[in-house]
Amino acid sequence: MFKRILVPTDGSEITARAAKAAIIIAKEGGGQIFAVSVRERFAWGGITEMNAVPLKEFHETQERIAQERVAVVAAAAKEHGVPCQTFTVDTLHPWEAILSIAKESNCDLIAMASHGRRGVAALLIGSETQRVLTHSDISVLVVK
């Protein structure tokens, strides 16, 4: 049974389904959840009059959003009596942060969502789930 399950969350409905699956697995096996949300990076285009949001405000907003996302997972885990630790990170490549936190937390499973993008959309947008699957040394549960 899996005891230490990492749940990356972007706040979407599909991510909530992945969290629910992870919580059920953790509850049945006496495990715990580690929830992570990756903060969006500031898009540097130079500081101009056109920048609508100051840098500090942008970072504070991103942290608030990330905290809200992991809080949802933590609340769901608490409802089921499953311990949950939360993390927020700022990174250029979310998949790298996901794998790093999984390793640092000694996780034995990563439960994450797949938005199911195919074709050109998958090529242009990319898939963090696909990258985690490709580079992970631990088991990955993909929820669609």
C-alpha positions as MATLAB code, in Angstrom:
seq = 'MFKRILVPTDGSEITARAAKAAIIIAKEGGGQIFAVSVRERFAWGGITEMNAVPLKEFHETQERIAQERVAVVAAAAKEHGVPCQTFTVDTLHPWEAILSIAKESNCDLIAMASHGRRGVAALLIGSETQRVLTHSDISVLVVK';
ca = [
       0.000    0.000    0.000;
       1.092    3.563   -0.642;
       1.779    5.568    2.516;
       3.115    8.944    1.319;
       1.204   10.407   -1.615;
       2.031   13.662   -3.377;
      -0.908   15.518   -4.934;
      -0.012   18.410   -7.258;
      -2.970   20.777   -7.609;
      -3.828   23.567  -10.003;
      -7.259   24.106   -8.477;
      -9.138   22.466  -11.346;
     -11.998   20.003  -11.043;
      -9.873   17.227  -12.545;
      -7.183   17.888   -9.931;
      -9.841   17.595   -7.224;
     -10.686   14.132   -8.568;
      -7.012   13.132   -8.388;
      -6.861   14.422   -4.805;
      -9.981   12.438   -3.904;
      -8.459    9.245   -5.317;
      -5.229    9.882   -3.411;
      -7.094   10.532   -0.170;
      -9.025    7.266   -0.511;
      -5.772    5.354   -1.087;
      -4.113    7.105    1.863;
      -7.075    6.442    4.178;
      -7.235    2.756    3.283;
      -3.498    2.323    3.788;
      -3.020    4.547    6.823;
      -1.008    6.984    4.738;
      -0.710   10.723    4.367;
      -1.032   13.359    1.675;
       1.476   15.963    0.553;
      -0.259   18.670   -1.487;
       1.700   21.052   -3.712;
       0.694   24.005   -5.846;
       3.123   25.659   -8.219;
       2.968   29.444   -8.333;
       2.930   31.096  -11.722;
       6.106   32.919  -12.665;
       6.067   36.635  -13.452;
       6.267   37.192  -17.207;
       9.095   39.658  -17.606;
       8.523   41.987  -20.491;
      10.303   44.910  -18.976;
       8.862   47.390  -16.554;
       6.657   49.799  -18.450;
       3.508   51.801  -17.971;
       1.679   48.852  -19.512;
       2.443   46.524  -16.600;
      -0.912   46.290  -14.892;
       0.319   44.579  -11.719;
       3.419   45.488   -9.709;
       5.841   42.598   -9.112;
       5.266   42.397   -5.334;
       1.496   42.354   -5.782;
       1.803   39.670   -8.463;
       3.861   37.415   -6.159;
       1.513   37.969   -3.226;
      -1.496   37.131   -5.400;
       0.166   33.981   -6.756;
       1.040   32.839   -3.234;
      -2.525   33.459   -2.041;
      -3.918   31.437   -4.960;
      -1.446   28.595   -4.372;
      -2.267   28.541   -0.641;
      -5.995   28.381   -1.430;
      -5.418   25.445   -3.786;
      -3.488   23.339   -1.279;
      -5.946   24.294    1.467;
      -8.745   22.654   -0.525;
      -6.777   19.397   -0.681;
      -5.867   19.649    3.018;
      -9.526   20.203    3.966;
     -10.633   17.190    1.925;
      -7.934   15.064    3.561;
      -8.968   16.290    7.027;
     -12.608   15.337    6.311;
     -11.406   11.762    5.823;
      -9.023   11.789    8.782;
      -5.930   11.748    6.575;
      -2.925   13.874    7.577;
      -1.825   16.396    4.962;
       1.214   18.625    4.574;
       1.085   21.491    2.088;
       3.699   23.168   -0.082;
       3.732   26.037   -2.540;
       6.652   26.569   -4.890;
       7.762   29.014   -7.534;
       9.503   27.310  -10.413;
       9.974   27.557  -14.131;
       9.251   23.856  -14.662;
       6.424   22.487  -12.482;
       7.289   18.857  -13.229;
      10.756   19.341  -11.744;
       9.312   20.835   -8.559;
       6.790   17.996   -8.301;
       9.533   15.375   -8.539;
      11.772   17.280   -6.141;
       9.088   17.546   -3.467;
       8.144   13.894   -3.957;
      11.772   12.912   -3.355;
      12.301   15.286   -0.407;
       9.079   14.022    1.220;
       9.923   10.348    0.579;
       6.672    9.891   -1.322;
       5.916    6.504   -2.813;
       3.146    7.716   -5.130;
       2.331   10.846   -7.101;
      -1.385   11.202   -7.859;
      -2.054   13.801  -10.494;
      -4.523   14.809  -13.131;
      -4.257   14.727  -16.880;
      -6.245   17.332  -18.745;
      -6.242   15.061  -21.785;
      -4.823   17.509  -24.295;
      -3.936   15.885  -27.580;
      -2.409   16.853  -30.880;
      -1.238   20.406  -31.398;
      -2.592   21.582  -28.026;
      -0.460   18.995  -26.231;
       2.601   20.024  -28.239;
       2.107   23.740  -27.682;
       0.950   23.704  -24.079;
       2.894   20.649  -22.999;
       1.996   18.182  -20.334;
       3.420   18.365  -16.847;
       1.868   14.956  -16.177;
       3.682   13.455  -19.168;
       6.966   14.934  -17.985;
       6.442   13.565  -14.468;
       5.653   10.133  -15.930;
       8.764   10.253  -18.081;
      11.178   11.328  -15.338;
       9.726    9.796  -12.149;
      11.406    6.972  -10.285;
       8.282    6.418   -8.203;
       4.779    5.298   -9.102;
       2.421    7.815  -10.712;
      -1.373    7.557  -10.663;
      -2.942    9.569  -13.481;
      -6.592   10.555  -13.100;
      -8.566   11.751  -16.121;
];
